[in-house]
Amino acid sequence: MHALRGLAWLLVFQSAGELLGRGLGLPFPGPVVGMLLMLLALRFEVVREPVGTCADFLLSHLSLLFVPVGVGVMTHLSLVSQFGFRMLTVIVLSTLVGLAVTALCLHGFNRSGDRAKKEFKEGVIEGANDKAKNA
Amino acid sequence: MPKFVELWVYLSATPLFGLTATLAVYVVAQAAYSRLSQAPWANPVLWTVLVLAGGLLASGVPYPTYFAGAQFIHFLLGPAVVALAWPLWQRRAELRQRWGKLLIAALMGGLAASASALLLALVFGLPLEVILSLAPKSVTAPVAMGIAEKIGGIPALAAVFAVITGMVGALAGKYLFDALRIPTTYEGWAARGFALGTAAHGIGAARALQVNADAGAYAALALSLQVVLASLLMPILLPLFIRLF
């Protein structure tokens, strides 16, 4: 029942997002507006509890939801046979670039932030650990 | 034999077929994936898509017939995007504390993925509508379709590119992060997950979630950030990019 009520809330907010997005001519797709509205509404327990249950279920099976679109690749076989290799190369390389830039960016921030925090908070012990790790 | 053929023709034309086939193949692929201790190459989305597309092509069932059933699963993408508010809400304290850094990482990663795709596609001489469909490929499929439509790409193609991107991220992420020496500490998992959510959206996030809970939470966070950033910035930035070339 909880999950069902959660799904009802999700659909209500998606519809509200669709209405608001189209009505005001916002650049976001309807579900994105719905997500932003939901973010505001989650402070209320009536919404939060059921939505949490449903969201956990839905998001843990997120990859299944991409299957129907993915199978659609079969309708673009002519494009695939003509440009398939080049398109795949573009996708693979640019995905690796995106992954690397994001991870290195955040890892860099973490390291510089960590060092300052650790030195400040825990002083000698953590510093020694760090040195041992680096050695 | 003719009885069987008649039955098959009937069954394959009802929506029940597409829905059942999708769920059944996915459940088997998921079981095999856990059996193989979640090896990246055993990715359940990849194998489900390959088996279904191969099966449909071999049996001559057209895609629209399949989609008539599969649309019930496809439909849930919308509520799933709304549900992304949940991981954002759960991590709101952390988000408030580190929002500047996370926002910069999300922007840089998203821009890098999109710009490198556009430039490579130009170098390879791909047609313009293909190039435009490649631009939003780091964003989760339903949103990528919306963006592609706005900027003049082909929505269906954009969705397929997004799915392939997600699979590439889920397959290659671990090896890339190991090569880059991103650690497997809490902070390291956060960076790995955040990168997967940024560059490989829902499929990358699903992979992150299976490997590590912290990575999964950060992936969901990155995925929702990317959705907002991309739908806000892409319709503005892409026309500028096109005018440049």
Interface residues (C-beta under 8 A of the other chain):
Chain A: L7 L10 L11 F13 Q14 G17 P27 F28 P29 G30 P31 V32 G34 M35 L36 M38 L39 L42 R48 V51 G52 C54 A55 D56 L58 L59 S60 L62 S63 L64 L65 F66 V67 P68 V69 G70 V71 G72 V73 M74 T75 H76 L79 F83 R86 M87 L88 T89 V90 I91 V92 L93 S94 T95 L96 V97 G98 L99 A100 V101 T102 A103 L104 C105 L106 H107 F109 N110 G113 D114
Chain B: G18 T22 L23 Y26 P44 V45 T48 V49 L52 A53 L56 L57 Y63 Y66 F67 A70 Q71 I73 H74 L76 L77 G78 P79 A80 V81 V82 A83 L84 A85 W86 P87 L88 W89 K101 L102 I104 A105 A106 M108 G109 G110 A112 A113 S114 S116 A117 L120 A121 F124 G125 L126 P127 V130 L134 K137 S138 A141 P142 V143 G146 I147 K150 A156 L157 A159 V160 F161 A162 V163 I164 T165 G166 V168 G169 A172 G173 L176 F177 L180 I182 E187 G188 A190 A191 R192 F194 A195 L196 T198 A199 A200 G202 I203 A205 A206 R207 L209 A220 A222 S224 V227 V228 S231 L232 P235
